[in-house]
């Protein structure tokens, strides 16, 4: 199945399980995000990717310079291990990892979660590519893709068992807007996908088409 099909199934199950009040609160918050987010203010194709050094799931620093030293880089920004749609996207990328590798492209997933939580994501989804921690969303902020979630979301997520302080190391309640970015070997951004609706993600097949155009 396509990633979209998996996402649609997960969203249908989520709608059946979640309380109506929670669904309405999320819908209102996402509408506000959709109305206010300007994708033209996010990083654009043709721009140079800002350099970064982030910790991987084991706490080891990983730099953009080292990642780009072997060729192009595909970056996927996700919200956290608690997000089922993020996990489906990461698993879909993992399934196509051999194809990306055969084209000389490295994959990396980035979230603001602490390394311990990133390790859980990597283990749970059996990921064989780097999962990095952008604590405080410093790198995502440089790219213009940070969203401060509405305060009304906080008690709902707490009710789902999400300990924000433990997972993120702060109470900022900010997450990156789901985004996928392809960077060529020279560090220039070639393609960007951003989507305010967290259920919609870039198909790995589309990312592979991007790579073929490098």
C-alpha positions in Angstrom: 0.0 0.0 0.0 1.0 3.6 -0.4 1.9 5.7 2.6 -1.3 7.7 2.0 -3.4 4.6 2.3 -1.7 3.7 5.6 -2.2 7.2 6.8 -5.9 7.2 5.9 -6.4 4.0 7.8 -4.6 5.3 10.8 -6.6 8.5 10.7 -9.9 6.6 10.5 -9.0 4.5 13.5 -7.9 7.7 15.4 -11.2 9.4 14.7 -13.1 6.4 16.1 -11.0 6.2 19.2 -10.5 9.8 20.2 -13.1 11.8 22.1 -15.1 14.2 20.0 -14.0 17.1 22.1 -10.4 16.3 21.4 -11.0 16.0 17.7 -12.8 19.3 17.6 -9.9 21.0 19.5 -7.3 19.6 17.2 -9.3 20.6 14.1 -9.7 24.2 15.3 -5.9 24.4 16.1 -5.0 23.0 12.7 -7.3 25.3 10.9 -5.6 28.3 12.6 -2.2 26.9 11.6 -3.4 26.5 8.0 -4.7 30.0 7.9 -1.5 31.6 9.4 1.4 29.5 8.1 3.1 31.0 5.1 5.1 28.3 3.2 7.0 30.9 1.3 8.7 32.0 4.5 10.1 28.5 5.0 13.4 27.4 3.4 13.0 27.4 -0.4 14.6 25.4 -3.2 17.8 27.1 -4.4 18.8 28.3 -0.9 21.7 26.9 1.0 20.9 24.6 3.9 22.0 26.2 7.2 24.7 24.1 8.8 23.9 22.1 11.9 25.3 19.7 14.5 22.7 17.6 16.3 22.9 14.6 18.6 21.8 11.2 17.3 19.8 8.7 19.3 23.0 7.6 21.2 24.0 11.2 22.1 26.7 11.4 19.4 27.0 14.7 17.6 26.3 14.5 13.8 27.0 17.4 11.6 25.4 18.4 8.3 29.0 18.6 6.9 29.6 14.9 7.6 26.2 13.9 6.2 26.7 15.8 3.0 30.2 14.5 2.6 28.9 11.4 1.0 26.3 13.0 -1.3 22.7 14.3 -1.2 20.6 14.2 1.9 16.9 13.7 2.5 15.6 15.2 5.7 12.3 14.3 7.3 11.1 16.5 10.2 8.6 14.8 12.5 6.8 15.8 15.7 7.6 12.9 18.0 7.4 9.3 18.9 3.8 9.7 20.1 2.6 10.8 16.6 1.3 7.7 14.7 1.4 9.5 11.4 5.1 10.4 11.9 5.9 6.8 12.7 4.1 5.6 9.5 6.1 8.0 7.4 9.4 6.9 9.0 8.6 3.3 8.4 7.7 4.0 4.8 11.1 5.7 4.3 12.8 2.7 5.9 11.1 0.4 3.4 12.6 2.4 0.5 16.0 2.9 2.2 17.9 0.5 -0.1 16.6 2.5 -3.1 17.8 5.8 -1.6 21.2 4.3 -0.8 21.6 2.9 -4.3 21.2 6.5 -5.5 23.8 7.7 -3.0 21.3 9.6 -0.9 21.5 9.6 2.9 18.3 9.8 5.0 17.9 11.5 8.4 14.9 12.2 10.6 14.8 15.1 12.9 12.5 16.0 15.9 12.9 18.2 19.0 12.7 15.2 21.2 15.6 14.3 23.5 18.0 11.6 22.4 16.4 9.0 24.6 13.1 9.5 22.9 14.8 9.5 19.5 16.3 6.1 20.4 12.8 4.8 21.1 11.7 6.0 17.7 14.6 4.3 16.0 14.1 1.0 17.8 10.3 0.9 17.6 10.4 1.6 13.8 13.5 -0.4 13.2 15.1 2.5 11.5 18.5 2.1 9.9 19.1 5.8 9.2 20.0 8.6 11.6 17.4 10.0 14.0 18.6 13.4 15.3 17.5 15.6 18.2 16.9 19.3 17.4 16.2 20.2 21.1 14.4 23.5 21.3 13.7 23.4 17.5 16.8 25.6 16.9 17.5 24.2 13.5 13.8 23.9 12.5 13.4 27.6 13.5 16.1 28.5 11.0 14.1 26.8 8.3 10.9 28.6 9.2 8.9 25.4 10.1 8.2 25.7 13.8 4.7 25.7 15.2 3.7 26.6 18.8 0.8 24.4 19.5 -2.3 25.9 21.1 -2.4 25.6 24.9 -5.7 23.7 24.5 -3.7 20.8 23.0 -1.7 20.3 26.2 -4.2 18.6 28.5 -5.4 16.4 25.6 -1.8 15.2 24.9 -1.2 14.7 28.6 -4.4 12.6 28.7 -2.8 10.5 26.0 0.1 9.8 28.3 2.6 12.2 26.7 5.1 13.7 29.3 6.3 16.8 27.4 9.1 17.7 29.8 10.4 14.1 29.8 10.3 13.8 26.0 11.4 17.3 25.0 13.3 18.6 28.0 11.2 21.8 28.1 7.6 23.1 28.2 7.8 25.2 25.0 5.1 23.0 23.4 6.6 23.7 19.9 6.9 21.1 17.2 8.1 21.3 13.6 5.5 21.3 10.8 6.0 18.0 9.1 8.4 18.7 6.3 10.6 16.8 3.9 13.7 18.5 2.3 16.1 17.2 -0.3 19.5 18.7 -0.3 22.1 18.1 -3.0 25.7 17.2 -2.3 26.7 20.9 -2.5 24.3 21.7 0.4 21.7 23.4 -1.8 18.1 22.7 -1.1 16.5 21.2 -4.2 13.0 20.3 -3.1 10.8 21.1 -0.1 7.5 19.6 1.1 5.7 21.3 4.0 2.1 20.4 5.1 0.1 21.9 8.0 -2.2 18.9 8.0 -0.2 16.3 10.0 -2.0 13.4 8.3 -0.6 14.4 4.9 3.0 13.3 4.2 5.3 13.1 1.2 5.2 9.7 -0.5 8.7 8.1 -0.6 8.0 7.4 -4.2 7.9 11.2 -4.8 11.1 11.7 -2.9 12.8 9.1 -5.1 11.5 11.0 -8.2 13.1 14.1 -6.7 16.4 12.3 -6.4 16.2 11.1 -10.0 16.1 14.7 -11.1 19.3 15.7 -9.3 
